[in-house]
Amino acid sequence: MKAKFIGWLLIVFGILIVVFSNKIVFPGLERIVGIETIVGKENVVYQSDGSYLFTNPGAMAKWIFSVAAIGIAVSLIGILILLWSKKRNQR
């Protein structure tokens, strides 16, 4: 019963990571590690109003896909836990 709950929780959590990676997860990650770390210091151009532009969209896409891949991996682990608990209950 506990494994089933954990499996479903991981599936939902992983899906939420994928769905909200661009709007919530990535901006949070950006605040934690900094935009210079994500796209490279030489690729960040700061504006006079405090905002910034980055000139390496490939690096940004790599980070976004990495976050989404982590969400998919978390969901797959949840599915594996569900399959394992189902197999265990059949014995």
Backbone atoms as SQL, in Angstrom:
CREATE TABLE atoms (id INTEGER PRIMARY KEY, chain TEXT, resi INTEGER, resn TEXT, atom TEXT, x REAL, y REAL, z REAL);
INSERT INTO atoms VALUES
  (1, 'A', 1, 'MET', 'N', 0.829, -1.200, 0.000),
  (2, 'A', 1, 'MET', 'CA', 0.000, 0.000, 0.000),
  (3, 'A', 1, 'MET', 'C', 0.870, 1.260, 0.000),
  (4, 'A', 2, 'LYS', 'N', 1.905, 1.255, 0.830),
  (5, 'A', 2, 'LYS', 'CA', 2.794, 2.409, 0.903),
  (6, 'A', 2, 'LYS', 'C', 3.546, 2.598, -0.411),
  (7, 'A', 3, 'ALA', 'N', 3.972, 1.496, -1.030),
  (8, 'A', 3, 'ALA', 'CA', 4.704, 1.579, -2.301),
  (9, 'A', 3, 'ALA', 'C', 3.803, 2.135, -3.396),
  (10, 'A', 4, 'LYS', 'N', 2.538, 1.762, -3.387),
  (11, 'A', 4, 'LYS', 'CA', 1.588, 2.282, -4.378),
  (12, 'A', 4, 'LYS', 'C', 1.455, 3.804, -4.262),
  (13, 'A', 5, 'PHE', 'N', 1.338, 4.267, -3.043),
  (14, 'A', 5, 'PHE', 'CA', 1.210, 5.701, -2.795),
  (15, 'A', 5, 'PHE', 'C', 2.461, 6.431, -3.276),
  (16, 'A', 6, 'ILE', 'N', 3.624, 5.911, -2.934),
  (17, 'A', 6, 'ILE', 'CA', 4.883, 6.534, -3.347),
  (18, 'A', 6, 'ILE', 'C', 5.006, 6.528, -4.867),
  (19, 'A', 7, 'GLY', 'N', 4.620, 5.420, -5.503),
  (20, 'A', 7, 'GLY', 'CA', 4.670, 5.333, -6.959),
  (21, 'A', 7, 'GLY', 'C', 3.803, 6.395, -7.617),
  (22, 'A', 8, 'TRP', 'N', 2.559, 6.509, -7.169),
  (23, 'A', 8, 'TRP', 'CA', 1.658, 7.521, -7.738),
  (24, 'A', 8, 'TRP', 'C', 2.148, 8.934, -7.446),
  (25, 'A', 9, 'LEU', 'N', 2.681, 9.134, -6.255),
  (26, 'A', 9, 'LEU', 'CA', 3.204, 10.447, -5.892),
  (27, 'A', 9, 'LEU', 'C', 4.367, 10.843, -6.813),
  (28, 'A', 10, 'LEU', 'N', 5.262, 9.907, -7.085),
  (29, 'A', 10, 'LEU', 'CA', 6.380, 10.187, -7.974),
  (30, 'A', 10, 'LEU', 'C', 5.919, 10.454, -9.403),
  (31, 'A', 11, 'ILE', 'N', 4.922, 9.710, -9.854),
  (32, 'A', 11, 'ILE', 'CA', 4.393, 9.938, -11.201),
  (33, 'A', 11, 'ILE', 'C', 3.818, 11.348, -11.318),
  (34, 'A', 12, 'VAL', 'N', 2.999, 11.734, -10.363),
  (35, 'A', 12, 'VAL', 'CA', 2.390, 13.071, -10.387),
  (36, 'A', 12, 'VAL', 'C', 3.464, 14.151, -10.268),
  (37, 'A', 13, 'PHE', 'N', 4.410, 13.947, -9.357),
  (38, 'A', 13, 'PHE', 'CA', 5.486, 14.921, -9.171),
  (39, 'A', 13, 'PHE', 'C', 6.309, 15.078, -10.447),
  (40, 'A', 14, 'GLY', 'N', 6.634, 13.967, -11.090),
  (41, 'A', 14, 'GLY', 'CA', 7.395, 14.017, -12.336),
  (42, 'A', 14, 'GLY', 'C', 6.651, 14.728, -13.448),
  (43, 'A', 15, 'ILE', 'N', 5.355, 14.463, -13.561),
  (44, 'A', 15, 'ILE', 'CA', 4.544, 15.137, -14.578),
  (45, 'A', 15, 'ILE', 'C', 4.482, 16.639, -14.311),
  (46, 'A', 16, 'LEU', 'N', 4.336, 17.015, -13.042),
  (47, 'A', 16, 'LEU', 'CA', 4.308, 18.438, -12.703),
  (48, 'A', 16, 'LEU', 'C', 5.632, 19.119, -13.039),
  (49, 'A', 17, 'ILE', 'N', 6.737, 18.415, -12.820),
  (50, 'A', 17, 'ILE', 'CA', 8.041, 18.975, -13.180),
  (51, 'A', 17, 'ILE', 'C', 8.097, 19.235, -14.685),
  (52, 'A', 18, 'VAL', 'N', 7.636, 18.269, -15.472),
  (53, 'A', 18, 'VAL', 'CA', 7.679, 18.431, -16.932),
  (54, 'A', 18, 'VAL', 'C', 6.760, 19.568, -17.378),
  (55, 'A', 19, 'VAL', 'N', 5.551, 19.581, -16.862),
  (56, 'A', 19, 'VAL', 'CA', 4.563, 20.580, -17.294),
  (57, 'A', 19, 'VAL', 'C', 4.986, 21.998, -16.902),
  (58, 'A', 20, 'PHE', 'N', 5.497, 22.142, -15.687),
  (59, 'A', 20, 'PHE', 'CA', 5.823, 23.477, -15.193),
  (60, 'A', 20, 'PHE', 'C', 7.316, 23.801, -15.249),
  (61, 'A', 21, 'SER', 'N', 8.101, 23.001, -15.967),
  (62, 'A', 21, 'SER', 'CA', 9.544, 23.221, -15.991),
  (63, 'A', 21, 'SER', 'C', 9.907, 24.589, -16.549),
  (64, 'A', 22, 'ASN', 'N', 9.192, 25.048, -17.535),
  (65, 'A', 22, 'ASN', 'CA', 9.527, 26.322, -18.168),
  (66, 'A', 22, 'ASN', 'C', 9.020, 27.520, -17.372),
  (67, 'A', 23, 'LYS', 'N', 7.942, 27.366, -16.627),
  (68, 'A', 23, 'LYS', 'CA', 7.319, 28.493, -15.933),
  (69, 'A', 23, 'LYS', 'C', 7.726, 28.611, -14.463),
  (70, 'A', 24, 'ILE', 'N', 7.957, 27.477, -13.781),
  (71, 'A', 24, 'ILE', 'CA', 8.221, 27.516, -12.348),
  (72, 'A', 24, 'ILE', 'C', 9.592, 26.941, -12.005),
  (73, 'A', 25, 'VAL', 'N', 9.859, 25.726, -12.464),
  (74, 'A', 25, 'VAL', 'CA', 11.081, 25.037, -12.067),
  (75, 'A', 25, 'VAL', 'C', 12.316, 25.740, -12.608),
  (76, 'A', 26, 'PHE', 'N', 12.326, 26.046, -13.881),
  (77, 'A', 26, 'PHE', 'CA', 13.504, 26.667, -14.470),
  (78, 'A', 26, 'PHE', 'C', 13.806, 28.041, -13.884),
  (79, 'A', 27, 'PRO', 'N', 12.815, 28.937, -13.728),
  (80, 'A', 27, 'PRO', 'CA', 13.140, 30.221, -13.090),
  (81, 'A', 27, 'PRO', 'C', 13.682, 30.059, -11.665),
  (82, 'A', 28, 'GLY', 'N', 13.180, 29.083, -10.939),
  (83, 'A', 28, 'GLY', 'CA', 13.723, 28.825, -9.599),
  (84, 'A', 28, 'GLY', 'C', 15.155, 28.356, -9.668),
  (85, 'A', 29, 'LEU', 'N', 15.433, 27.481, -10.611),
  (86, 'A', 29, 'LEU', 'CA', 16.792, 26.994, -10.819),
  (87, 'A', 29, 'LEU', 'C', 17.704, 28.136, -11.242),
  (88, 'A', 30, 'GLU', 'N', 17.164, 29.033, -12.037),
  (89, 'A', 30, 'GLU', 'CA', 17.923, 30.201, -12.486),
  (90, 'A', 30, 'GLU', 'C', 18.326, 31.072, -11.304),
  (91, 'A', 31, 'ARG', 'N', 17.431, 31.226, -10.336),
  (92, 'A', 31, 'ARG', 'CA', 17.747, 32.031, -9.152),
  (93, 'A', 31, 'ARG', 'C', 18.770, 31.331, -8.263),
  (94, 'A', 32, 'ILE', 'N', 18.731, 30.012, -8.237),
  (95, 'A', 32, 'ILE', 'CA', 19.645, 29.261, -7.369),
  (96, 'A', 32, 'ILE', 'C', 21.063, 29.247, -7.938),
  (97, 'A', 33, 'VAL', 'N', 21.218, 28.876, -9.206),
  (98, 'A', 33, 'VAL', 'CA', 22.560, 28.726, -9.776),
  (99, 'A', 33, 'VAL', 'C', 23.015, 29.946, -10.572),
  (100, 'A', 34, 'GLY', 'N', 22.091, 30.802, -10.973),
  (101, 'A', 34, 'GLY', 'CA', 22.448, 32.012, -11.717),
  (102, 'A', 34, 'GLY', 'C', 22.424, 31.796, -13.219),
  (103, 'A', 35, 'ILE', 'N', 22.016, 32.830, -13.933),
  (104, 'A', 35, 'ILE', 'CA', 21.914, 32.748, -15.385),
  (105, 'A', 35, 'ILE', 'C', 23.288, 32.591, -16.027),
  (106, 'A', 36, 'GLU', 'N', 24.332, 33.152, -15.396),
  (107, 'A', 36, 'GLU', 'CA', 25.678, 33.012, -15.950),
  (108, 'A', 36, 'GLU', 'C', 26.129, 31.557, -15.975),
  (109, 'A', 37, 'THR', 'N', 25.739, 30.812, -14.957),
  (110, 'A', 37, 'THR', 'CA', 26.080, 29.391, -14.907),
  (111, 'A', 37, 'THR', 'C', 25.338, 28.622, -15.984),
  (112, 'A', 38, 'ILE', 'N', 24.112, 28.999, -16.252),
  (113, 'A', 38, 'ILE', 'CA', 23.280, 28.268, -17.196),
  (114, 'A', 38, 'ILE', 'C', 23.723, 28.497, -18.642),
  (115, 'A', 39, 'VAL', 'N', 23.881, 29.748, -19.046),
  (116, 'A', 39, 'VAL', 'CA', 24.205, 30.021, -20.452),
  (117, 'A', 39, 'VAL', 'C', 25.650, 30.444, -20.677),
  (118, 'A', 40, 'GLY', 'N', 26.391, 30.640, -19.612),
  (119, 'A', 40, 'GLY', 'CA', 27.771, 31.097, -19.739),
  (120, 'A', 40, 'GLY', 'C', 27.855, 32.594, -19.546),
  (121, 'A', 41, 'LYS', 'N', 28.822, 33.022, -18.762),
  (122, 'A', 41, 'LYS', 'CA', 28.948, 34.443, -18.421),
  (123, 'A', 41, 'LYS', 'C', 29.112, 35.322, -19.665),
  (124, 'A', 42, 'GLU', 'N', 29.822, 34.813, -20.661),
  (125, 'A', 42, 'GLU', 'CA', 30.056, 35.599, -21.877),
  (126, 'A', 42, 'GLU', 'C', 28.803, 35.747, -22.735),
  (127, 'A', 43, 'ASN', 'N', 27.763, 34.973, -22.439),
  (128, 'A', 43, 'ASN', 'CA', 26.532, 35.012, -23.230),
  (129, 'A', 43, 'ASN', 'C', 25.407, 35.806, -22.575),
  (130, 'A', 44, 'VAL', 'N', 25.697, 36.517, -21.479),
  (131, 'A', 44, 'VAL', 'CA', 24.686, 37.306, -20.784),
  (132, 'A', 44, 'VAL', 'C', 24.978, 38.782, -21.003),
  (133, 'A', 45, 'VAL', 'N', 23.972, 39.521, -21.483),
  (134, 'A', 45, 'VAL', 'CA', 24.094, 40.960, -21.696),
  (135, 'A', 45, 'VAL', 'C', 23.086, 41.638, -20.775),
  (136, 'A', 46, 'TYR', 'N', 23.589, 42.421, -19.818),
  (137, 'A', 46, 'TYR', 'CA', 22.711, 43.103, -18.866),
  (138, 'A', 46, 'TYR', 'C', 22.226, 44.425, -19.452),
  (139, 'A', 47, 'GLN', 'N', 20.958, 44.710, -19.228),
  (140, 'A', 47, 'GLN', 'CA', 20.322, 45.942, -19.702),
  (141, 'A', 47, 'GLN', 'C', 20.391, 47.001, -18.602),
  (142, 'A', 48, 'SER', 'N', 20.152, 48.252, -18.958),
  (143, 'A', 48, 'SER', 'CA', 20.221, 49.348, -17.983),
  (144, 'A', 48, 'SER', 'C', 19.116, 49.270, -16.930),
  (145, 'A', 49, 'ASP', 'N', 18.000, 48.599, -17.246),
  (146, 'A', 49, 'ASP', 'CA', 16.901, 48.492, -16.284),
  (147, 'A', 49, 'ASP', 'C', 17.064, 47.300, -15.341),
  (148, 'A', 50, 'GLY', 'N', 18.180, 46.593, -15.424),
  (149, 'A', 50, 'GLY', 'CA', 18.433, 45.463, -14.532),
  (150, 'A', 50, 'GLY', 'C', 18.077, 44.118, -15.134),
  (151, 'A', 51, 'SER', 'N', 17.363, 44.119, -16.241),
  (152, 'A', 51, 'SER', 'CA', 17.037, 42.857, -16.902),
  (153, 'A', 51, 'SER', 'C', 18.251, 42.386, -17.702),
  (154, 'A', 52, 'TYR', 'N', 18.138, 41.247, -18.292),
  (155, 'A', 52, 'TYR', 'CA', 19.250, 40.716, -19.068),
  (156, 'A', 52, 'TYR', 'C', 18.744, 39.978, -20.290),
  (157, 'A', 53, 'LEU', 'N', 19.618, 39.840, -21.241),
  (158, 'A', 53, 'LEU', 'CA', 19.377, 39.056, -22.449),
  (159, 'A', 53, 'LEU', 'C', 20.481, 38.020, -22.523),
  (160, 'A', 54, 'PHE', 'N', 20.177, 36.874, -23.092),
  (161, 'A', 54, 'PHE', 'CA', 21.239, 35.896, -23.289),
  (162, 'A', 54, 'PHE', 'C', 21.357, 35.601, -24.770),
  (163, 'A', 55, 'THR', 'N', 22.578, 35.340, -25.203),
  (164, 'A', 55, 'THR', 'CA', 22.848, 35.185, -26.625),
  (165, 'A', 55, 'THR', 'C', 23.118, 33.745, -27.020),
  (166, 'A', 56, 'ASN', 'N', 22.844, 32.815, -26.121),
  (167, 'A', 56, 'ASN', 'CA', 23.078, 31.401, -26.406),
  (168, 'A', 56, 'ASN', 'C', 21.806, 30.603, -26.111),
  (169, 'A', 57, 'PRO', 'N', 20.823, 30.627, -27.005),
  (170, 'A', 57, 'PRO', 'CA', 19.579, 29.913, -26.742),
  (171, 'A', 57, 'PRO', 'C', 19.772, 28.399, -26.680),
  (172, 'A', 58, 'GLY', 'N', 20.819, 27.888, -27.311),
  (173, 'A', 58, 'GLY', 'CA', 21.079, 26.447, -27.250),
  (174, 'A', 58, 'GLY', 'C', 21.369, 25.987, -25.836),
  (175, 'A', 59, 'ALA', 'N', 22.125, 26.782, -25.094),
  (176, 'A', 59, 'ALA', 'CA', 22.428, 26.433, -23.694),
  (177, 'A', 59, 'ALA', 'C', 21.165, 26.484, -22.845),
  (178, 'A', 60, 'MET', 'N', 20.322, 27.465, -23.094),
  (179, 'A', 60, 'MET', 'CA', 19.063, 27.571, -22.353),
  (180, 'A', 60, 'MET', 'C', 18.170, 26.371, -22.651),
  (181, 'A', 61, 'ALA', 'N', 18.084, 25.989, -23.921),
  (182, 'A', 61, 'ALA', 'CA', 17.276, 24.826, -24.303),
  (183, 'A', 61, 'ALA', 'C', 17.817, 23.557, -23.646),
  (184, 'A', 62, 'LYS', 'N', 19.142, 23.438, -23.559),
  (185, 'A', 62, 'LYS', 'CA', 19.752, 22.272, -22.918),
  (186, 'A', 62, 'LYS', 'C', 19.335, 22.169, -21.455),
  (187, 'A', 63, 'TRP', 'N', 19.323, 23.297, -20.753),
  (188, 'A', 63, 'TRP', 'CA', 18.910, 23.283, -19.354),
  (189, 'A', 63, 'TRP', 'C', 17.428, 22.951, -19.212),
  (190, 'A', 64, 'ILE', 'N', 16.601, 23.521, -20.075),
  (191, 'A', 64, 'ILE', 'CA', 15.157, 23.250, -19.995),
  (192, 'A', 64, 'ILE', 'C', 14.889, 21.774, -20.276),
  (193, 'A', 65, 'PHE', 'N', 15.537, 21.218, -21.291),
  (194, 'A', 65, 'PHE', 'CA', 15.358, 19.795, -21.590),
  (195, 'A', 65, 'PHE', 'C', 15.908, 18.918, -20.472),
  (196, 'A', 66, 'SER', 'N', 16.969, 19.353, -19.811),
  (197, 'A', 66, 'SER', 'CA', 17.517, 18.593, -18.685),
  (198, 'A', 66, 'SER', 'C', 16.519, 18.522, -17.534),
  (199, 'A', 67, 'VAL', 'N', 15.887, 19.651, -17.232),
  (200, 'A', 67, 'VAL', 'CA', 14.886, 19.674, -16.167),
  (201, 'A', 67, 'VAL', 'C', 13.702, 18.787, -16.540),
  (202, 'A', 68, 'ALA', 'N', 13.254, 18.859, -17.792),
  (203, 'A', 68, 'ALA', 'CA', 12.146, 18.009, -18.244),
  (204, 'A', 68, 'ALA', 'C', 12.540, 16.532, -18.198),
  (205, 'A', 69, 'ALA', 'N', 13.779, 16.214, -18.544),
  (206, 'A', 69, 'ALA', 'CA', 14.242, 14.824, -18.496),
  (207, 'A', 69, 'ALA', 'C', 14.245, 14.295, -17.066),
  (208, 'A', 70, 'ILE', 'N', 14.583, 15.143, -16.117),
  (209, 'A', 70, 'ILE', 'CA', 14.531, 14.738, -14.706),
  (210, 'A', 70, 'ILE', 'C', 13.088, 14.428, -14.315),
  (211, 'A', 71, 'GLY', 'N', 12.145, 15.246, -14.760),
  (212, 'A', 71, 'GLY', 'CA', 10.730, 14.984, -14.488),
  (213, 'A', 71, 'GLY', 'C', 10.274, 13.667, -15.080),
  (214, 'A', 72, 'ILE', 'N', 10.696, 13.380, -16.294),
  (215, 'A', 72, 'ILE', 'CA', 10.342, 12.107, -16.936),
  (216, 'A', 72, 'ILE', 'C', 10.955, 10.944, -16.172),
  (217, 'A', 73, 'ALA', 'N', 12.195, 11.101, -15.736),
  (218, 'A', 73, 'ALA', 'CA', 12.859, 10.040, -14.975),
  (219, 'A', 73, 'ALA', 'C', 12.144, 9.783, -13.650),
  (220, 'A', 74, 'VAL', 'N', 11.710, 10.830, -12.977),
  (221, 'A', 74, 'VAL', 'CA', 10.976, 10.671, -11.719),
  (222, 'A', 74, 'VAL', 'C', 9.671, 9.917, -11.969),
  (223, 'A', 75, 'SER', 'N', 8.965, 10.264, -13.046),
  (224, 'A', 75, 'SER', 'CA', 7.723, 9.553, -13.388),
  (225, 'A', 75, 'SER', 'C', 7.988, 8.087, -13.712),
  (226, 'A', 76, 'LEU', 'N', 9.051, 7.810, -14.432),
  (227, 'A', 76, 'LEU', 'CA', 9.385, 6.421, -14.758),
  (228, 'A', 76, 'LEU', 'C', 9.728, 5.616, -13.509),
  (229, 'A', 77, 'ILE', 'N', 10.408, 6.235, -12.566),
  (230, 'A', 77, 'ILE', 'CA', 10.684, 5.547, -11.299),
  (231, 'A', 77, 'ILE', 'C', 9.379, 5.235, -10.583),
  (232, 'A', 78, 'GLY', 'N', 8.439, 6.181, -10.612),
  (233, 'A', 78, 'GLY', 'CA', 7.121, 5.925, -10.010),
  (234, 'A', 78, 'GLY', 'C', 6.410, 4.768, -10.679),
  (235, 'A', 79, 'ILE', 'N', 6.485, 4.688, -12.005),
  (236, 'A', 79, 'ILE', 'CA', 5.861, 3.572, -12.737),
  (237, 'A', 79, 'ILE', 'C', 6.525, 2.254, -12.355),
  (238, 'A', 80, 'LEU', 'N', 7.854, 2.262, -12.262),
  (239, 'A', 80, 'LEU', 'CA', 8.559, 1.040, -11.865),
  (240, 'A', 80, 'LEU', 'C', 8.172, 0.594, -10.454),
  (241, 'A', 81, 'ILE', 'N', 8.000, 1.532, -9.553),
  (242, 'A', 81, 'ILE', 'CA', 7.571, 1.190, -8.197),
  (243, 'A', 81, 'ILE', 'C', 6.178, 0.587, -8.216),
  (244, 'A', 82, 'LEU', 'N', 5.279, 1.156, -9.024),
  (245, 'A', 82, 'LEU', 'CA', 3.928, 0.594, -9.135),
  (246, 'A', 82, 'LEU', 'C', 3.963, -0.825, -9.697),
  (247, 'A', 83, 'LEU', 'N', 4.754, -1.042, -10.743),
  (248, 'A', 83, 'LEU', 'CA', 4.864, -2.380, -11.325),
  (249, 'A', 83, 'LEU', 'C', 5.468, -3.366, -10.332),
  (250, 'A', 84, 'TRP', 'N', 6.474, -2.916, -9.601),
  (251, 'A', 84, 'TRP', 'CA', 7.111, -3.769, -8.602),
  (252, 'A', 84, 'TRP', 'C', 6.128, -4.132, -7.495),
  (253, 'A', 85, 'SER', 'N', 5.332, -3.159, -7.032),
  (254, 'A', 85, 'SER', 'CA', 4.385, -3.449, -5.955),
  (255, 'A', 85, 'SER', 'C', 3.263, -4.358, -6.448),
  (256, 'A', 86, 'LYS', 'N', 2.866, -4.214, -7.702),
  (257, 'A', 86, 'LYS', 'CA', 1.834, -5.081, -8.273),
  (258, 'A', 86, 'LYS', 'C', 2.342, -6.516, -8.372),
  (259, 'A', 87, 'LYS', 'N', 3.572, -6.670, -8.834),
  (260, 'A', 87, 'LYS', 'CA', 4.179, -7.985, -8.946),
  (261, 'A', 87, 'LYS', 'C', 4.356, -8.620, -7.577),
  (262, 'A', 88, 'ARG', 'N', 4.739, -7.819, -6.616),
  (263, 'A', 88, 'ARG', 'CA', 4.940, -8.303, -5.237),
  (264, 'A', 88, 'ARG', 'C', 3.628, -8.751, -4.614),
  (265, 'A', 89, 'ASN', 'N', 2.530, -8.043, -4.891),
  (266, 'A', 89, 'ASN', 'CA', 1.221, -8.404, -4.346),
  (267, 'A', 89, 'ASN', 'C', 0.624, -9.640, -4.986),
  (268, 'A', 90, 'GLN', 'N', 1.081, -10.008, -6.189),
  (269, 'A', 90, 'GLN', 'CA', 0.555, -11.192, -6.862),
  (270, 'A', 90, 'GLN', 'C', 1.108, -12.481, -6.267),
  (271, 'A', 91, 'ARG', 'N', 2.181, -12.402, -5.545),
  (272, 'A', 91, 'ARG', 'CA', 2.793, -13.612, -4.960),
  (273, 'A', 91, 'ARG', 'C', 1.986, -14.168, -3.859);
